Amino acid sequence: MAETNLSFQDTRLKHEKQDSGYLVSGFLDDDNLNEFFSRLHEYLDFYQLFNTFINELRATVPCDSIEYENQSTETSLVNGSTGKHHCKYTLKYEGLSLGKIRITRDSKLLDHELDIIETLLAGLTLPLRNALRYQQAIRFAFRDELTGLRNGSYYHDVVDLEIKRSHRYKNPFSLLMLDLDDFENINTKYGRDAGDAILHEVAVRIGEKARSSDVVYRNGGDKFLVFLPNTDKAEARIVAGRIKDFVLARACEYEDKDILFTLSVGVVTVTQGDTADKLIDRVDKATFHAKILGKDRIYADTFADGLHTGSVK
C-alpha cells in the first residue's frame, strides 16, 4: 500500500479495497475517543505516550507490529513482529513532519479498520509533537560542555526506560563503556589542554561510527557510554570492535604532535534482574576486567544465574 500523509485535521483518506480474516474487536465511541485523546495529552515522555497509543490500537484493531521512525530526532520504536501486509503513514502537525508509522499484520486490513487507525493517529499527532519537543529539549539541556555529548546527569533515567522496554517487548538492549587507557599520562606529558582535545576528538569519532539508533554519553572523566537498543551480546561485540578500531585508526593531533593512546571497552547485555544501577555497575566491572587483562581490548560480560563470566577480544 502506498504511503499516506496524515495530519491532525485530515483523516478522510482513500484506500484500496481489501479482504481480511480479522474482525475489529471494538470501535471507540465519541466519549471513549475524547477520553483516550485527553489521556494522550498527559504524556510528555515519548515511550509512555506510544505505549498508551499502542495498547489502545491493539485493543481496537488486531495487528502484528507497530513500527515508528523519526530520523530528524533519531527516535525509533518497533513493537511486535512484522507481518506480510501493511499500511504506512507520514504524520504531520501544522505542516511539521513528526515521523513515519507503519502498521503490519499477515492478513490485509479492511477499509473500516483503516478508518479506525487513521482516527486514532489523528489524535496522536499533537501529543506526539509535544513529546518530541520535550525529548529534544531534554537532549540539549544535558549536553557535556567539552565534548558536546549527552552527559551523565540523565543516562540513569534513559537506562531505566530502555530496560523496561527490553523486558516489555522482549527486545535485547546492550551497553558499552569505552575508557581511555592511562589517560592521566597524556595530561601529565602534554598538558590538560591536550587531554581535553583528545577527549573531544574521541567523542567525535565515537559519534561518527555509532549507528543512528545508538546513543552516546560522556560518563565523566575519560569514560564514554554507548547505548545499543535492539542489540544482543554478539552484535554488541561487533559494534564495540568497529567503534574501537575507528577511534584508534589514527593518532590525535595537538599542536603539531601526534598523540597515540589505547582504549579498554566493556560490553554488557541486559538480563531479567537488571536495574539501571546494576547494568552500569556491570559494564564498569567489564571495563575494569579489560584493563587488568592488559588494556587495549574488549571484555564482554556474560551474567547468568548470579555468576559473572566473560570473553575477551
C-alpha positions in Angstrom: 0.0 0.0 0.0 1.3 3.5 -0.8 2.4 5.7 2.0 -0.1 8.4 3.1 0.3 11.8 4.7 -1.8 12.2 7.8 -2.3 15.5 9.7 -4.4 16.3 12.7 -7.2 17.9 10.6 -7.1 15.4 7.7 -8.4 11.9 8.5 -10.7 11.2 5.4 -8.3 9.2 3.2 -8.9 6.8 0.3 -7.6 3.3 0.4 -7.9 0.3 -2.0 -10.5 -2.4 -1.1 -9.0 -5.2 0.9 -10.3 -8.5 2.3 -9.3 -9.7 5.8 -10.0 -12.6 8.1 -9.7 -10.3 11.0 -12.7 -8.7 12.8 -12.4 -5.4 14.6 -12.6 -6.2 18.3 -14.4 -2.9 19.1 -15.0 0.6 18.0 -14.4 3.7 20.1 -17.5 5.9 20.5 -17.2 9.7 20.8 -16.9 9.7 24.6 -14.3 7.0 24.7 -12.3 8.7 21.9 -12.3 12.0 23.8 -11.2 10.3 26.9 -8.4 8.5 25.1 -7.2 11.7 23.3 -7.2 13.5 26.6 -5.2 10.7 28.2 -2.6 11.0 25.4 -2.0 14.7 26.3 -0.9 13.6 29.8 2.4 12.1 28.5 5.5 14.1 27.6 7.7 11.0 27.6 7.8 9.6 24.1 7.8 5.9 25.1 5.0 6.3 27.7 2.9 8.1 25.0 3.5 5.4 22.4 2.9 2.5 24.9 -0.6 4.1 25.7 -1.3 4.5 22.0 -0.2 1.0 21.0 -2.3 -0.6 23.8 -5.4 1.2 22.6 -4.7 0.5 18.9 -4.1 -3.2 19.6 -7.3 -3.4 21.7 -9.3 -2.0 18.7 -7.7 -3.3 15.6 -5.7 -6.6 15.6 -2.2 -6.1 14.2 1.2 -7.8 14.3 3.5 -4.9 14.6 3.6 -1.1 15.1 6.8 0.5 13.8 7.7 4.2 14.2 10.7 6.1 13.0 11.7 9.8 13.0 15.1 10.3 11.5 15.3 14.0 12.4 15.1 13.2 16.2 16.8 9.8 16.0 13.8 8.2 17.5 12.6 4.7 16.6 10.3 2.0 18.1 9.3 -1.5 17.0 6.5 -3.3 18.8 5.8 -6.9 17.7 6.8 -9.0 14.7 6.4 -7.6 11.1 3.5 -9.1 9.2 3.1 -9.6 5.4 0.7 -6.6 4.8 1.0 -3.1 6.0 -0.3 0.5 6.0 2.1 3.3 6.3 1.7 7.0 7.2 3.8 10.1 7.4 2.5 12.0 10.5 2.3 15.8 10.4 1.0 18.6 12.6 0.6 22.0 11.1 3.0 21.1 8.3 5.6 19.8 10.7 6.8 16.3 10.0 6.5 14.0 13.0 8.0 10.8 11.5 6.5 7.7 9.9 4.4 4.9 11.4 3.9 1.5 9.8 1.3 -1.0 11.0 1.5 -4.6 9.8 -0.2 -8.0 10.0 -0.3 -11.2 8.0 -3.8 -10.6 6.7 -4.8 -7.4 4.9 -6.5 -4.6 6.7 -10.1 -3.7 5.9 -11.2 -0.2 4.9 -13.2 0.3 8.2 -10.1 -0.8 10.2 -8.0 1.7 8.3 -10.6 4.4 9.2 -10.2 3.5 12.9 -6.4 3.5 12.6 -6.5 7.0 11.0 -8.8 8.3 13.6 -6.5 7.2 16.4 -3.5 8.5 14.6 -5.1 11.9 14.1 -5.5 12.2 17.9 -1.9 11.2 18.4 -0.3 13.9 16.3 -0.5 16.9 18.7 0.7 14.9 21.8 3.4 13.4 19.6 4.6 16.8 18.6 4.7 17.9 22.3 6.6 14.7 23.3 9.2 15.1 20.5 9.8 18.7 21.5 10.2 17.7 25.1 12.6 14.9 24.1 14.7 17.4 22.1 14.7 19.9 25.0 16.0 17.2 27.4 18.7 16.1 25.0 20.0 19.7 24.5 19.7 20.5 28.2 22.1 17.8 29.3 25.0 18.3 26.9 28.5 17.9 28.1 30.2 21.3 27.5 33.6 19.8 26.4 32.5 17.0 24.0 29.0 18.1 23.0 27.7 14.6 24.0 24.9 13.9 26.4 26.3 13.8 29.9 25.9 11.6 33.0 23.2 13.7 34.6 20.5 11.9 32.6 21.6 8.5 31.5 20.2 6.6 34.5 16.7 7.6 33.5 17.4 6.5 29.9 18.8 3.2 31.0 15.7 2.5 33.2 13.4 3.3 30.2 15.5 1.0 27.9 15.5 -1.8 30.4 11.7 -1.6 30.8 11.3 -1.5 27.0 13.6 -4.5 26.7 11.6 -6.6 29.2 8.2 -5.5 27.9 8.8 -6.1 24.2 11.4 -8.9 24.6 14.0 -6.9 22.6 17.7 -7.1 23.6 19.5 -4.0 24.9 23.2 -3.7 25.3 25.6 -1.1 26.8 29.2 -0.3 26.0 31.7 1.6 28.1 34.9 2.9 26.5 37.7 4.1 28.8 41.0 5.6 27.6 44.0 3.7 28.9 46.4 5.7 31.1 44.7 8.9 30.3 46.4 10.7 33.2 49.8 10.1 31.4 48.5 12.2 28.5 47.6 15.0 30.8 51.0 14.8 32.5 53.1 14.6 29.3 51.2 17.0 27.0 49.1 19.1 29.4 45.4 19.2 30.3 44.5 21.2 27.2 45.9 18.4 25.1 43.9 15.9 27.2 40.7 17.9 26.6 41.4 18.0 22.9 41.8 14.2 22.9 38.5 13.7 24.7 36.7 16.0 22.2 38.2 14.1 19.2 37.4 10.7 20.7 33.8 11.8 21.3 33.6 12.9 17.6 35.0 9.6 16.4 32.6 7.5 18.6 29.7 9.6 17.3 30.7 9.1 13.7 30.9 5.3 14.0 27.9 4.7 16.2 24.7 3.7 14.5 21.8 6.1 14.1 19.9 4.2 16.7 22.7 4.3 19.3 23.0 6.9 22.0 26.4 8.2 23.1 27.2 9.7 26.6 30.2 11.1 28.3 30.4 9.3 31.6 32.7 11.8 33.3 36.5 11.9 33.0 37.7 9.8 30.1 34.8 7.3 30.0 32.1 7.1 27.4 28.9 5.1 27.3 27.1 3.9 24.2 23.6 2.6 24.5 22.7 -0.1 21.9 18.9 -0.6 21.6 17.6 -3.8 20.0 21.2 -5.2 20.1 22.1 -8.6 21.5 25.5 -9.6 23.0 27.0 -10.9 19.8 26.1 -7.8 17.8 27.2 -5.6 20.6 30.7 -7.0 20.5 30.8 -6.4 16.7 29.7 -2.8 17.3 32.3 -2.4 20.1 35.1 -3.6 17.8 34.0 -1.4 15.0 33.9 1.7 17.2 37.2 0.9 18.9 39.0 0.3 15.6 37.8 3.5 14.2 38.7 5.6 17.2 42.3 4.2 17.2 42.8 4.1 13.5 44.9 7.3 13.6 46.6 9.4 16.2 45.0 12.6 17.5 46.8 15.8 16.6 47.5 18.5 19.1 49.8 21.5 18.4 51.6 19.5 15.6 52.1 16.5 17.8 50.6 13.1 17.1 49.3 11.6 20.3 48.7 7.9 20.4 46.6 6.1 23.0 44.5 2.9 23.5 41.0 2.0 24.7 39.6 -0.6 27.0 35.9 -1.5 26.3 33.3 -3.3 28.4 30.2 -4.9 26.9 27.1 -6.0 28.7 23.6 -7.0 27.7 20.5 -6.5 29.9 19.2 -9.5 31.9 15.9 -10.0 33.7 17.1 -8.8 37.1 18.9 -5.7 35.9 18.2 -2.1 37.0 20.0 0.9 35.7 22.5 0.9 38.6 23.1 -2.8 38.2 23.7 -2.6 34.5 26.0 0.4 34.8 27.9 -1.4 37.6 28.3 -4.5 35.4 29.6 -2.5 32.4 32.0 -0.7 34.7 33.3 -4.0 36.0 33.6 -5.4 32.5 35.8 -2.4 31.5 37.9 -2.9 34.6 38.4 -6.6 33.6 39.6 -5.4 30.2 42.2 -3.2 31.9 43.5 -5.8 34.3 43.9 -8.3 31.5 46.3 -5.9 29.7 44.2 -2.9 28.4 43.6 -2.1 24.7 40.9 -4.8 24.5 37.2 -5.6 24.7 35.7 -7.6 27.5 32.2 -8.9 27.0 30.5 -9.8 30.3 28.1 -12.7 30.5 25.9 -12.6 33.5 23.7 -15.7 34.3 22.4 -17.3 37.4 24.2 -14.8 39.6 27.6 -15.6 38.1 29.9 -13.3 36.2 31.8 -14.8 33.3 33.2 -13.1 30.2 35.1 -13.2 27.0 38.0 -11.1 25.7 38.7 -9.8 22.2 
